[in-house]
Amino acid sequence: MRRRRRVKIVATIGPASSSLERLEELFRTGADVFRLNFSHGTQDDHAAVVERIRRVEKKTGRPIGILADLQGPKLRVGRFAGGAVALQWGRSFRLDLQERPGDGARAQLPHPEIMAAAGPGSLLLLDDGRIRLEVTRQTPEFLDTRVVVGGRLSDHKGVNLPGLTLPIPALTAKDRSDLAFALDHGCDIIGLSFVQRPEDVAEAREIVAGRALILSKIEKPGALASIDEVMKLSDAIMVARGDLGVELPAEDVPLIQKRLIRAAHRYGRPVVVATQMMESMIENPTPTRAEASDVATAVFDGADCVMLSAESATGKYPVETVRMMDRIIARTEDDDDLRAARAAMRPKPEKEAGDAICAAARQVAETIEAKAIAAFSLSGRTAMRIARERPDAPILGLTPSLETARRLALVWGVHALTSETTHTMTETVAQAATLARHSGFAKRRDEIVVIAGVPFGRSGGTNSLRVAQVT
């Protein structure tokens, strides 16, 4: 089960991929992390999927990461008497708080915070920006608008307000319930949707209390304005290009992707690139050339992971999509120019022992052409630090904690393994050599680099480096 690529694949699970047989096929084909989208399905549905994933994990003997992606405060219009209405350019349309079904003249918008924030001249984007309304009159009970871009508007379509930060929490009552469920069921990564400010992440971090990684989804302009603070409080980030592309000009999104990936590298945070990566494969067995190029660009930009959404959740070809993404990543990583690109984006190590040891481990591994770098860690932070260096040698993330090994499934280049607890550097080196050989990373008389913290059993103390010969 050794992957021949460094960038990881996150696959969203849905009706097309939730069976035990399909989950195993997806994992063996190349999915490293499975995403549960709490915008859809019940908690009972997700509990059944978690149980099947853990059965696949036990059968294959490889740790599998589970990402619980919370819905967040999704803003939506209400329902319509006929299921949908046609909005025509130039016409007036009212959005109000009344619970009755909408028609061609009005619709419910059950969010008083929008009534308070959206003054005359504000734009409201509905249905992923397909429909645009300009506010002409504001009251606490309703907004009168003019249709700038019309079209068909159906029940419960989403609403975006570009340029406005709403006074709403990142965690709704539903999110809190789903978060408690995810933690109780051992999900490894919590996806925090619609982050607007650092306080949103701090609130989630207090609840999670170290029981999972927190992945902040960057999909609101407000998060970009305070990205350094958001990054410091997060364990990982996602470039969620769908909503970014609604609230910001489309031509800005590629540049934002690159900026966010660079920022994640500076802070040593894994970064996931998501949305529409292989969308044509929802219906077709092969991607477009532009989609293949998009995946390759994310690899060149330095992403840790690329993500599939509807392609693997509801598409006709979920396994074929994962296989194709695996092929594109592997081919891109074979390119000679990529190594130079990785070196150019490598951040300077921080002025502390752990970063210095990890930077030295990469340099030593390159000099002696080591077959692997073995990083022992309780928390997984040492493996993440090594991944920040983007070494040529594979990274073995060795930990006595299965939970930590599962979390490392998100991190670039890390092959996570559970290991026995060691008490001396001699024991650590011997175990690393044995695991490297048994996992197919090295043969007898090959050399590996081993890093760990002494004294053992204490998190965050990486301070030792050894070169070892596999016996």
C-alpha positions as a Markdown table, in Angstrom:
| # | Residue | x | y | z |
|---|---|---|---|---|
| 1 | Met | 0.0 | 0.0 | 0.0 |
| 2 | Arg | 2.9 | 2.4 | -0.5 |
| 3 | Arg | 1.9 | 5.4 | -2.6 |
| 4 | Arg | 4.3 | 6.4 | -5.4 |
| 5 | Arg | 3.3 | 10.1 | -5.1 |
| 6 | Arg | 3.7 | 12.8 | -2.5 |
| 7 | Val | 0.5 | 14.9 | -2.9 |
| 8 | Lys | -2.5 | 13.3 | -1.2 |
| 9 | Ile | -6.0 | 12.7 | -2.5 |
| 10 | Val | -9.2 | 13.6 | -0.5 |
| 11 | Ala | -12.3 | 11.9 | -1.8 |
| 12 | Thr | -15.8 | 12.9 | -0.7 |
| 13 | Ile | -18.1 | 10.1 | 0.1 |
| 14 | Gly | -21.7 | 10.0 | -1.0 |
| 15 | Pro | -24.3 | 7.6 | -2.6 |
| 16 | Ala | -21.9 | 6.6 | -5.4 |
| 17 | Ser | -19.1 | 5.6 | -3.0 |
| 18 | Ser | -20.4 | 4.7 | 0.4 |
| 19 | Ser | -20.5 | 0.9 | 0.2 |
| 20 | Leu | -17.9 | -1.2 | 1.9 |
| 21 | Glu | -16.6 | -2.6 | -1.5 |
| 22 | Arg | -16.4 | 0.9 | -3.1 |
| 23 | Leu | -14.6 | 2.4 | -0.1 |
| 24 | Glu | -12.0 | -0.3 | -0.2 |
| 25 | Glu | -11.6 | 0.1 | -4.0 |
| 26 | Leu | -11.2 | 3.9 | -3.7 |
| 27 | Phe | -8.6 | 3.5 | -1.0 |
| 28 | Arg | -6.6 | 0.9 | -2.9 |
| 29 | Thr | -6.9 | 3.1 | -6.0 |
| 30 | Gly | -5.4 | 6.1 | -4.3 |
| 31 | Ala | -7.7 | 8.0 | -1.9 |
| 32 | Asp | -5.8 | 8.9 | 1.3 |
| 33 | Val | -8.5 | 10.8 | 3.2 |
| 34 | Phe | -12.3 | 10.3 | 3.1 |
| 35 | Arg | -14.4 | 13.4 | 3.4 |
| 36 | Leu | -17.9 | 13.3 | 5.0 |
| 37 | Asn | -20.0 | 16.3 | 3.9 |
| 38 | Phe | -22.3 | 17.2 | 6.8 |
| 39 | Ser | -24.3 | 19.4 | 4.4 |
| 40 | His | -25.9 | 16.2 | 3.2 |
| 41 | Gly | -27.0 | 13.0 | 4.9 |
| 42 | Thr | -28.0 | 12.2 | 8.5 |
| 43 | Gln | -25.7 | 11.4 | 11.4 |
| 44 | Asp | -26.8 | 7.8 | 11.2 |
| 45 | Asp | -25.7 | 7.8 | 7.5 |
| 46 | His | -22.3 | 9.1 | 8.5 |
| 47 | Ala | -21.9 | 6.7 | 11.4 |
| 48 | Ala | -22.4 | 3.8 | 9.0 |
| 49 | Val | -19.7 | 5.2 | 6.6 |
| 50 | Val | -17.2 | 5.7 | 9.5 |
| 51 | Glu | -17.7 | 2.1 | 10.5 |
| 52 | Arg | -17.1 | 0.9 | 7.0 |
| 53 | Ile | -14.0 | 3.0 | 6.6 |
| 54 | Arg | -12.5 | 1.6 | 9.8 |
| 55 | Arg | -13.2 | -1.9 | 8.5 |
| 56 | Val | -11.2 | -1.1 | 5.3 |
| 57 | Glu | -8.5 | 0.4 | 7.5 |
| 58 | Lys | -8.3 | -2.9 | 9.5 |
| 59 | Lys | -8.3 | -5.0 | 6.4 |
| 60 | Thr | -5.6 | -3.1 | 4.6 |
| 61 | Gly | -3.5 | -2.4 | 7.7 |
| 62 | Arg | -3.0 | 1.2 | 6.7 |
| 63 | Pro | -4.3 | 4.3 | 8.7 |
| 64 | Ile | -7.0 | 6.2 | 6.9 |
| 65 | Gly | -7.9 | 9.8 | 7.7 |
| 66 | Ile | -11.5 | 10.9 | 8.0 |
| 67 | Leu | -12.5 | 14.6 | 7.4 |
| 68 | Ala | -15.7 | 15.7 | 8.9 |
| 69 | Asp | -16.7 | 18.8 | 6.9 |
| 70 | Leu | -19.2 | 20.9 | 8.8 |
| 71 | Gln | -22.0 | 22.7 | 6.9 |
| 72 | Gly | -21.4 | 26.1 | 8.5 |
| 73 | Pro | -23.8 | 29.1 | 8.5 |
| 74 | Lys | -25.1 | 28.6 | 4.9 |
| 75 | Leu | -27.4 | 31.4 | 4.0 |
| 76 | Arg | -30.4 | 30.3 | 1.9 |
| 77 | Val | -33.7 | 31.7 | 0.5 |
| 78 | Gly | -36.9 | 29.9 | 1.5 |
| 79 | Arg | -39.1 | 27.8 | -0.7 |
| 80 | Phe | -41.5 | 28.8 | -3.5 |
| 81 | Ala | -45.1 | 27.9 | -4.0 |
| 82 | Gly | -44.3 | 26.3 | -7.4 |
| 83 | Gly | -40.8 | 25.1 | -6.5 |
| 84 | Ala | -39.1 | 27.9 | -8.5 |
| 85 | Val | -39.7 | 31.3 | -10.1 |
| 86 | Ala | -38.2 | 33.2 | -13.1 |
| 87 | Leu | -36.6 | 36.5 | -12.2 |
| 88 | Gln | -36.4 | 39.0 | -15.1 |
| 89 | Trp | -33.8 | 41.7 | -15.5 |
| 90 | Gly | -34.8 | 45.1 | -14.2 |
| 91 | Arg | -37.8 | 43.8 | -12.2 |
| 92 | Ser | -38.2 | 44.4 | -8.4 |
| 93 | Phe | -38.0 | 41.5 | -6.0 |
| 94 | Arg | -38.4 | 41.6 | -2.2 |
| 95 | Leu | -36.6 | 39.4 | 0.3 |
| 96 | Asp | -38.3 | 39.3 | 3.7 |
| 97 | Leu | -38.6 | 37.4 | 6.9 |
| 98 | Gln | -42.1 | 36.0 | 6.3 |
| 99 | Glu | -42.3 | 32.2 | 6.4 |
| 100 | Arg | -44.9 | 31.8 | 3.7 |
| 101 | Pro | -43.8 | 30.4 | 0.3 |
| 102 | Gly | -42.3 | 32.8 | -2.2 |
| 103 | Asp | -43.6 | 33.8 | -5.7 |
| 104 | Gly | -42.5 | 36.0 | -8.6 |
| 105 | Ala | -42.6 | 39.2 | -6.4 |
| 106 | Arg | -41.0 | 38.0 | -3.1 |
| 107 | Ala | -39.2 | 35.2 | -1.2 |
| 108 | Gln | -38.4 | 34.4 | 2.3 |
| 109 | Leu | -34.8 | 35.2 | 3.5 |
| 110 | Pro | -34.8 | 33.9 | 7.1 |
| 111 | His | -31.6 | 35.9 | 8.1 |
| 112 | Pro | -32.3 | 39.1 | 9.9 |
| 113 | Glu | -28.5 | 39.7 | 10.1 |
| 114 | Ile | -28.6 | 40.2 | 6.3 |
| 115 | Met | -31.4 | 42.8 | 6.6 |
| 116 | Ala | -29.2 | 44.7 | 9.0 |
| 117 | Ala | -26.0 | 44.5 | 7.0 |
| 118 | Ala | -27.1 | 44.9 | 3.3 |
| 119 | Gly | -27.7 | 48.6 | 2.6 |
| 120 | Pro | -28.8 | 50.2 | -0.6 |
| 121 | Gly | -26.3 | 49.4 | -3.4 |
| 122 | Ser | -25.3 | 46.1 | -1.8 |
| 123 | Leu | -25.2 | 43.1 | -4.1 |
| 124 | Leu | -26.7 | 39.7 | -3.2 |
| 125 | Leu | -25.6 | 36.7 | -5.3 |
| 126 | Leu | -28.0 | 33.8 | -5.4 |
| 127 | Asp | -27.5 | 30.2 | -6.6 |
| 128 | Asp | -23.6 | 30.4 | -6.7 |
| 129 | Gly | -23.7 | 33.8 | -8.4 |
| 130 | Arg | -26.0 | 32.9 | -11.2 |
| 131 | Ile | -28.6 | 35.5 | -10.1 |
| 132 | Arg | -27.6 | 39.0 | -8.9 |
| 133 | Leu | -29.8 | 41.4 | -7.0 |
| 134 | Glu | -29.0 | 45.0 | -6.0 |
| 135 | Val | -30.5 | 46.3 | -2.8 |
| 136 | Thr | -32.6 | 49.5 | -3.4 |
| 137 | Arg | -34.3 | 49.8 | 0.0 |
| 138 | Gln | -33.4 | 48.4 | 3.5 |
| 139 | Thr | -35.6 | 47.8 | 6.5 |
| 140 | Pro | -35.2 | 45.5 | 9.5 |
| 141 | Glu | -38.0 | 43.3 | 8.1 |
| 142 | Phe | -37.2 | 43.2 | 4.3 |
| 143 | Leu | -34.9 | 44.2 | 1.5 |
| 144 | Asp | -36.3 | 45.6 | -1.8 |
| 145 | Thr | -34.0 | 44.7 | -4.7 |
| 146 | Arg | -33.6 | 45.1 | -8.4 |
| 147 | Val | -32.8 | 42.1 | -10.6 |
| 148 | Val | -29.4 | 42.8 | -12.2 |
| 149 | Val | -28.9 | 39.3 | -13.6 |
| 150 | Gly | -32.0 | 37.2 | -13.8 |
| 151 | Gly | -32.7 | 33.5 | -14.2 |
| 152 | Arg | -34.5 | 30.6 | -12.6 |
| 153 | Leu | -34.5 | 30.6 | -8.7 |
| 154 | Ser | -35.6 | 27.5 | -6.9 |
| 155 | Asp | -36.1 | 26.4 | -3.3 |
| 156 | His | -33.3 | 26.9 | -0.7 |
| 157 | Lys | -30.7 | 28.3 | -3.0 |
| 158 | Gly | -27.6 | 29.8 | -1.4 |
| 159 | Val | -27.0 | 33.6 | -0.9 |
| 160 | Asn | -23.6 | 35.3 | -0.9 |
| 161 | Leu | -22.9 | 38.9 | 0.1 |
| 162 | Pro | -19.6 | 40.0 | -1.4 |
| 163 | Gly | -17.7 | 42.6 | 0.6 |
| 164 | Leu | -19.9 | 42.2 | 3.7 |
| 165 | Thr | -18.9 | 40.4 | 7.0 |
| 166 | Leu | -22.0 | 39.3 | 8.8 |
| 167 | Pro | -22.2 | 39.0 | 12.6 |
| 168 | Ile | -22.9 | 35.3 | 12.6 |
| 169 | Pro | -21.0 | 32.5 | 14.3 |
| 170 | Ala | -19.0 | 30.0 | 12.3 |
| 171 | Leu | -20.7 | 27.2 | 14.3 |
| 172 | Thr | -24.5 | 26.9 | 14.1 |
| 173 | Ala | -26.5 | 24.6 | 16.4 |
| 174 | Lys | -26.4 | 21.9 | 13.7 |
| 175 | Asp | -22.6 | 22.3 | 13.4 |
| 176 | Arg | -22.2 | 21.9 | 17.2 |
| 177 | Ser | -24.2 | 18.7 | 17.1 |
| 178 | Asp | -22.3 | 17.4 | 14.1 |
| 179 | Leu | -19.0 | 18.3 | 15.7 |
| 180 | Ala | -19.8 | 16.4 | 18.9 |
| 181 | Phe | -20.9 | 13.4 | 16.7 |
| 182 | Ala | -17.6 | 13.6 | 14.7 |
| 183 | Leu | -15.4 | 13.7 | 17.8 |
| 184 | Asp | -17.4 | 10.9 | 19.4 |
| 185 | His | -16.9 | 8.7 | 16.3 |
| 186 | Gly | -13.2 | 9.3 | 16.0 |
| 187 | Cys | -13.1 | 11.6 | 13.0 |
| 188 | Asp | -9.5 | 12.9 | 12.5 |
| 189 | Ile | -10.0 | 16.3 | 10.9 |
| 190 | Ile | -12.7 | 18.8 | 11.4 |
| 191 | Gly | -13.5 | 21.0 | 8.4 |
| 192 | Leu | -14.6 | 24.5 | 9.6 |
| 193 | Ser | -16.8 | 26.1 | 6.9 |
| 194 | Phe | -17.2 | 29.8 | 6.1 |
| 195 | Val | -14.5 | 31.1 | 8.4 |
| 196 | Gln | -14.6 | 34.9 | 8.5 |
| 197 | Arg | -12.4 | 35.8 | 11.4 |
| 198 | Pro | -9.7 | 34.3 | 13.7 |
| 199 | Glu | -12.3 | 34.1 | 16.5 |
| 200 | Asp | -14.2 | 31.5 | 14.5 |
| 201 | Val | -11.3 | 29.2 | 14.6 |
| 202 | Ala | -10.5 | 29.9 | 18.3 |
| 203 | Glu | -14.1 | 28.9 | 19.2 |
| 204 | Ala | -13.8 | 25.6 | 17.4 |
| 205 | Arg | -10.3 | 24.9 | 18.8 |
| 206 | Glu | -11.7 | 25.3 | 22.3 |
| 207 | Ile | -14.4 | 22.7 | 21.7 |
| 208 | Val | -12.2 | 20.2 | 19.8 |
| 209 | Ala | -9.5 | 20.4 | 22.6 |
| 210 | Gly | -6.9 | 18.6 | 20.6 |
| 211 | Arg | -9.1 | 15.6 | 19.7 |
| 212 | Ala | -8.8 | 16.3 | 16.0 |
| 213 | Leu | -7.1 | 18.6 | 13.5 |
| 214 | Ile | -8.9 | 21.8 | 12.6 |
| 215 | Leu | -9.0 | 22.5 | 8.9 |
| 216 | Ser | -10.2 | 26.1 | 8.1 |
| 217 | Lys | -11.9 | 26.4 | 4.8 |
| 218 | Ile | -10.9 | 29.7 | 3.2 |
| 219 | Glu | -14.0 | 30.6 | 1.2 |
| 220 | Lys | -14.9 | 34.1 | 2.5 |
| 221 | Pro | -13.0 | 37.4 | 1.7 |
| 222 | Gly | -13.1 | 38.2 | 5.4 |
| 223 | Ala | -10.8 | 35.2 | 6.1 |
| 224 | Leu | -8.3 | 36.6 | 3.5 |
| 225 | Ala | -8.1 | 39.9 | 5.3 |
| 226 | Ser | -6.9 | 38.2 | 8.5 |
| 227 | Ile | -5.2 | 35.1 | 6.9 |
| 228 | Asp | -2.1 | 35.2 | 9.1 |
| 229 | Glu | -4.1 | 35.0 | 12.3 |
| 230 | Val | -6.5 | 32.4 | 10.9 |
| 231 | Met | -3.5 | 30.3 | 9.8 |
| 232 | Lys | -1.8 | 30.4 | 13.2 |
| 233 | Leu | -4.9 | 29.1 | 14.9 |
| 234 | Ser | -5.6 | 26.4 | 12.3 |
| 235 | Asp | -3.9 | 23.0 | 11.9 |
| 236 | Ala | -4.6 | 23.0 | 8.1 |
| 237 | Ile | -6.4 | 25.0 | 5.5 |
| 238 | Met | -8.5 | 24.4 | 2.5 |
| 239 | Val | -8.6 | 26.7 | -0.6 |
| 240 | Ala | -12.3 | 26.3 | -1.2 |
| 241 | Arg | -12.5 | 27.8 | -4.7 |
| 242 | Gly | -16.2 | 27.5 | -5.1 |
| 243 | Asp | -17.4 | 30.2 | -2.8 |
| 244 | Leu | -14.3 | 32.2 | -3.3 |
| 245 | Gly | -15.2 | 32.3 | -7.0 |
| 246 | Val | -18.6 | 33.6 | -6.2 |
| 247 | Glu | -17.7 | 36.5 | -3.9 |
| 248 | Leu | -14.5 | 37.5 | -5.7 |
| 249 | Pro | -13.7 | 38.0 | -9.4 |
| 250 | Ala | -12.9 | 34.7 | -11.1 |
| 251 | Glu | -9.6 | 36.1 | -12.3 |
| 252 | Asp | -8.4 | 36.6 | -8.7 |
| 253 | Val | -9.0 | 33.0 | -7.6 |
| 254 | Pro | -5.8 | 31.4 | -9.1 |
| 255 | Leu | -3.6 | 34.1 | -7.5 |
| 256 | Ile | -5.4 | 33.6 | -4.2 |
| 257 | Gln | -4.7 | 29.9 | -4.5 |
| 258 | Lys | -1.0 | 30.5 | -4.9 |
| 259 | Arg | -0.9 | 33.1 | -2.1 |
| 260 | Leu | -2.7 | 30.8 | 0.4 |
| 261 | Ile | -0.4 | 27.9 | -0.4 |
| 262 | Arg | 2.7 | 30.1 | 0.1 |
| 263 | Ala | 1.2 | 31.2 | 3.5 |
| 264 | Ala | 0.5 | 27.7 | 4.5 |
| 265 | His | 4.2 | 26.8 | 3.8 |
| 266 | Arg | 5.4 | 29.6 | 5.9 |
| 267 | Tyr | 3.4 | 28.4 | 8.9 |
| 268 | Gly | 4.0 | 24.7 | 8.2 |
| 269 | Arg | 0.3 | 23.9 | 7.7 |
| 270 | Pro | -1.0 | 21.3 | 5.3 |
| 271 | Val | -3.1 | 22.9 | 2.5 |
| 272 | Val | -5.9 | 21.3 | 0.5 |
| 273 | Val | -7.0 | 22.6 | -3.0 |
| 274 | Ala | -10.7 | 21.9 | -3.6 |
| 275 | Thr | -13.6 | 22.5 | -6.0 |
| 276 | Gln | -14.2 | 21.5 | -9.6 |
| 277 | Met | -10.9 | 19.8 | -10.0 |
| 278 | Met | -12.3 | 16.9 | -12.2 |
| 279 | Glu | -15.9 | 18.0 | -12.4 |
| 280 | Ser | -16.5 | 16.7 | -16.0 |
| 281 | Met | -15.9 | 13.2 | -14.6 |
| 282 | Ile | -19.2 | 13.4 | -12.8 |
| 283 | Glu | -20.7 | 12.4 | -16.1 |
| 284 | Asn | -17.7 | 11.3 | -18.3 |
| 285 | Pro | -15.0 | 8.6 | -17.9 |
| 286 | Thr | -12.1 | 11.0 | -18.7 |
| 287 | Pro | -11.3 | 14.6 | -17.6 |
| 288 | Thr | -11.0 | 17.7 | -19.8 |
| 289 | Arg | -7.4 | 18.8 | -20.6 |
| 290 | Ala | -8.1 | 21.9 | -18.6 |
| 291 | Glu | -8.9 | 19.8 | -15.5 |
| 292 | Ala | -5.8 | 17.7 | -15.9 |
| 293 | Ser | -3.8 | 21.0 | -16.1 |
| 294 | Asp | -5.6 | 22.3 | -13.0 |
| 295 | Val | -4.6 | 19.3 | -10.9 |
| 296 | Ala | -1.0 | 19.6 | -12.2 |
| 297 | Thr | -0.9 | 23.3 | -11.3 |
| 298 | Ala | -2.0 | 22.6 | -7.7 |
| 299 | Val | 0.9 | 20.1 | -7.5 |
| 300 | Phe | 3.4 | 22.7 | -8.9 |
| 301 | Asp | 1.9 | 25.4 | -6.5 |
| 302 | Gly | 2.9 | 23.1 | -3.6 |
| 303 | Ala | -0.5 | 21.7 | -2.4 |
| 304 | Asp | -0.4 | 18.9 | 0.2 |
| 305 | Cys | -3.8 | 17.5 | -1.1 |
| 306 | Val | -6.2 | 17.8 | -3.9 |
| 307 | Met | -9.9 | 17.1 | -3.3 |
| 308 | Leu | -12.7 | 15.5 | -5.1 |
| 309 | Ser | -16.3 | 16.5 | -4.3 |
| 310 | Ala | -19.3 | 15.4 | -6.4 |
| 311 | Glu | -16.9 | 13.5 | -8.7 |
| 312 | Ser | -16.5 | 10.8 | -6.0 |
| 313 | Ala | -19.7 | 11.4 | -4.0 |
| 314 | Thr | -22.4 | 11.3 | -6.7 |
| 315 | Gly | -20.6 | 10.9 | -10.0 |
| 316 | Lys | -20.8 | 7.9 | -12.4 |
| 317 | Tyr | -17.1 | 7.2 | -12.2 |
| 318 | Pro | -15.7 | 7.6 | -8.7 |
| 319 | Val | -13.0 | 5.0 | -8.9 |
| 320 | Glu | -11.9 | 6.1 | -12.3 |
| 321 | Thr | -11.7 | 9.7 | -11.1 |
| 322 | Val | -9.4 | 8.8 | -8.2 |
| 323 | Arg | -7.3 | 6.7 | -10.5 |
| 324 | Met | -7.0 | 9.5 | -13.1 |
| 325 | Met | -6.1 | 12.0 | -10.4 |
| 326 | Asp | -3.5 | 9.6 | -9.0 |
| 327 | Arg | -2.0 | 9.3 | -12.5 |
| 328 | Ile | -1.9 | 13.1 | -13.1 |
| 329 | Ile | -0.2 | 13.7 | -9.8 |
| 330 | Ala | 2.4 | 11.0 | -10.3 |
| 331 | Arg | 3.2 | 12.2 | -13.8 |
| 332 | Thr | 3.6 | 15.8 | -12.6 |
| 333 | Glu | 5.8 | 14.8 | -9.8 |
| 334 | Asp | 8.1 | 13.0 | -12.2 |
| 335 | Asp | 8.9 | 16.3 | -13.9 |
| 336 | Asp | 12.4 | 17.7 | -13.4 |
| 337 | Asp | 11.2 | 21.2 | -13.1 |
| 338 | Leu | 9.1 | 20.4 | -10.1 |
| 339 | Arg | 12.2 | 19.7 | -7.9 |
| 340 | Ala | 13.5 | 23.2 | -8.6 |
| 341 | Ala | 10.1 | 24.7 | -7.9 |
| 342 | Arg | 9.9 | 23.0 | -4.5 |
| 343 | Ala | 13.3 | 24.3 | -3.6 |
| 344 | Ala | 12.4 | 27.8 | -4.6 |
| 345 | Met | 9.3 | 27.9 | -2.3 |
| 346 | Arg | 11.1 | 26.2 | 0.7 |
| 347 | Pro | 10.7 | 28.6 | 3.7 |
| 348 | Lys | 13.6 | 29.4 | 6.0 |
| 349 | Pro | 13.6 | 27.3 | 9.2 |
| 350 | Glu | 12.5 | 28.9 | 12.4 |
| 351 | Lys | 15.1 | 29.7 | 15.0 |
| 352 | Glu | 14.5 | 26.7 | 17.2 |
| 353 | Ala | 15.9 | 23.2 | 17.5 |
| 354 | Gly | 13.1 | 21.2 | 15.9 |
| 355 | Asp | 13.1 | 23.2 | 12.7 |
| 356 | Ala | 16.9 | 23.1 | 12.5 |
| 357 | Ile | 16.9 | 19.4 | 12.9 |
| 358 | Cys | 14.3 | 18.9 | 10.1 |
| 359 | Ala | 16.2 | 21.2 | 7.7 |
| 360 | Ala | 19.4 | 19.3 | 8.5 |
| 361 | Ala | 17.7 | 16.0 | 7.9 |
| 362 | Arg | 16.6 | 17.0 | 4.4 |
| 363 | Gln | 20.1 | 18.2 | 3.6 |
| 364 | Val | 21.8 | 15.0 | 5.0 |
| 365 | Ala | 19.3 | 12.8 | 3.1 |
| 366 | Glu | 20.0 | 14.6 | -0.2 |
| 367 | Thr | 23.8 | 14.4 | 0.4 |
| 368 | Ile | 23.9 | 10.7 | 1.1 |
| 369 | Glu | 20.9 | 9.8 | -1.1 |
| 370 | Ala | 19.1 | 8.3 | 1.8 |
| 371 | Lys | 16.1 | 6.0 | 0.9 |
| 372 | Ala | 13.9 | 7.6 | 3.5 |
| 373 | Ile | 13.6 | 10.1 | 6.4 |
| 374 | Ala | 12.0 | 8.4 | 9.5 |
| 375 | Ala | 10.4 | 10.9 | 11.8 |
| 376 | Phe | 9.3 | 9.6 | 15.3 |
| 377 | Ser | 6.6 | 11.7 | 16.9 |
| 378 | Leu | 3.7 | 11.5 | 19.4 |
| 379 | Ser | 1.8 | 14.4 | 17.9 |
| 380 | Gly | 2.9 | 14.1 | 14.2 |
| 381 | Arg | 4.4 | 17.6 | 14.3 |
| 382 | Thr | 7.9 | 16.3 | 13.4 |
| 383 | Ala | 6.6 | 14.7 | 10.2 |
| 384 | Met | 4.8 | 17.9 | 9.4 |
| 385 | Arg | 8.0 | 19.9 | 9.8 |
| 386 | Ile | 9.9 | 17.5 | 7.5 |
| 387 | Ala | 7.1 | 17.8 | 4.9 |
| 388 | Arg | 7.5 | 21.6 | 5.0 |
| 389 | Glu | 11.0 | 21.0 | 3.8 |
| 390 | Arg | 9.7 | 19.1 | 0.7 |
| 391 | Pro | 12.6 | 16.6 | 0.7 |
| 392 | Asp | 13.3 | 14.2 | -2.2 |
| 393 | Ala | 13.4 | 11.2 | 0.1 |
| 394 | Pro | 10.1 | 9.7 | 1.2 |
| 395 | Ile | 9.0 | 10.6 | 4.8 |
| 396 | Leu | 8.1 | 7.8 | 7.2 |
| 397 | Gly | 5.8 | 9.3 | 9.9 |
| 398 | Leu | 6.3 | 6.8 | 12.8 |
| 399 | Thr | 4.1 | 7.2 | 15.9 |
| 400 | Pro | 2.7 | 4.9 | 18.6 |
| 401 | Ser | -0.6 | 6.7 | 18.2 |
| 402 | Leu | -3.1 | 5.4 | 15.6 |
| 403 | Glu | -5.0 | 8.7 | 15.9 |
| 404 | Thr | -1.8 | 10.6 | 14.9 |
| 405 | Ala | -1.1 | 8.2 | 12.0 |
| 406 | Arg | -4.6 | 8.9 | 10.7 |
| 407 | Arg | -4.1 | 12.6 | 10.8 |
| 408 | Leu | -0.8 | 12.4 | 8.9 |
| 409 | Ala | -2.8 | 11.0 | 5.9 |
| 410 | Leu | -3.4 | 14.7 | 5.1 |
| 411 | Val | 0.3 | 15.7 | 4.9 |
| 412 | Trp | 2.5 | 15.9 | 1.8 |
| 413 | Gly | 4.8 | 13.0 | 1.3 |
| 414 | Val | 4.2 | 11.3 | 4.6 |
| 415 | His | 3.7 | 7.5 | 4.8 |
| 416 | Ala | 2.3 | 7.1 | 8.3 |
| 417 | Leu | 2.9 | 3.9 | 10.3 |
| 418 | Thr | 2.1 | 3.0 | 13.9 |
| 419 | Ser | 5.2 | 1.9 | 15.8 |
| 420 | Glu | 6.1 | 0.6 | 19.2 |
| 421 | Thr | 7.0 | 3.0 | 21.9 |
| 422 | Thr | 10.8 | 3.3 | 22.2 |
| 423 | His | 12.9 | 4.5 | 25.1 |
| 424 | Thr | 16.4 | 5.1 | 23.6 |
| 425 | Met | 17.7 | 6.5 | 20.4 |
| 426 | Thr | 19.3 | 3.0 | 19.7 |
| 427 | Glu | 15.9 | 1.4 | 19.9 |
| 428 | Thr | 14.3 | 4.1 | 17.8 |
| 429 | Val | 16.9 | 3.7 | 15.0 |
| 430 | Ala | 16.6 | -0.1 | 15.0 |
| 431 | Gln | 12.8 | 0.1 | 14.7 |
| 432 | Ala | 13.0 | 2.8 | 12.0 |
| 433 | Ala | 15.3 | 0.6 | 9.9 |
| 434 | Thr | 13.0 | -2.5 | 10.3 |
| 435 | Leu | 9.9 | -0.6 | 9.4 |
| 436 | Ala | 11.6 | 1.1 | 6.4 |
| 437 | Arg | 12.6 | -2.4 | 5.1 |
| 438 | His | 9.3 | -4.1 | 5.8 |
| 439 | Ser | 7.4 | -1.3 | 4.1 |
| 440 | Gly | 9.5 | -1.4 | 0.9 |
| 441 | Phe | 11.3 | 1.9 | 1.3 |
| 442 | Ala | 14.8 | 0.5 | 1.8 |
| 443 | Lys | 16.8 | -2.8 | 1.4 |
| 444 | Arg | 19.6 | -4.2 | 3.5 |
| 445 | Arg | 22.7 | -1.9 | 3.6 |
| 446 | Asp | 20.6 | 1.1 | 2.4 |
| 447 | Glu | 20.9 | 4.3 | 4.5 |
| 448 | Ile | 18.1 | 6.2 | 6.1 |
| 449 | Val | 17.9 | 9.4 | 8.2 |
| 450 | Val | 16.2 | 9.1 | 11.6 |
| 451 | Ile | 15.0 | 12.1 | 13.7 |
| 452 | Ala | 13.4 | 12.0 | 17.1 |
| 453 | Gly | 13.1 | 13.8 | 20.4 |
| 454 | Val | 15.2 | 12.9 | 23.5 |
| 455 | Pro | 14.1 | 12.3 | 26.2 |
| 456 | Phe | 11.4 | 10.1 | 24.7 |
| 457 | Gly | 7.7 | 10.3 | 25.5 |
| 458 | Arg | 7.5 | 14.1 | 25.4 |
| 459 | Ser | 5.8 | 15.9 | 22.6 |
| 460 | Gly | 7.5 | 18.8 | 20.8 |
| 461 | Gly | 11.1 | 18.0 | 21.6 |
| 462 | Thr | 12.7 | 17.0 | 18.3 |
| 463 | Asn | 16.4 | 17.4 | 18.8 |
| 464 | Ser | 18.3 | 14.3 | 17.5 |
| 465 | Leu | 19.4 | 13.1 | 14.1 |
| 466 | Arg | 21.0 | 9.8 | 13.2 |
| 467 | Val | 22.1 | 8.2 | 9.9 |
| 468 | Ala | 21.4 | 4.4 | 10.0 |
| 469 | Gln | 22.1 | 1.5 | 7.7 |
| 470 | Val | 19.3 | -0.9 | 7.2 |
| 471 | Thr | 20.2 | -4.4 | 8.4 |
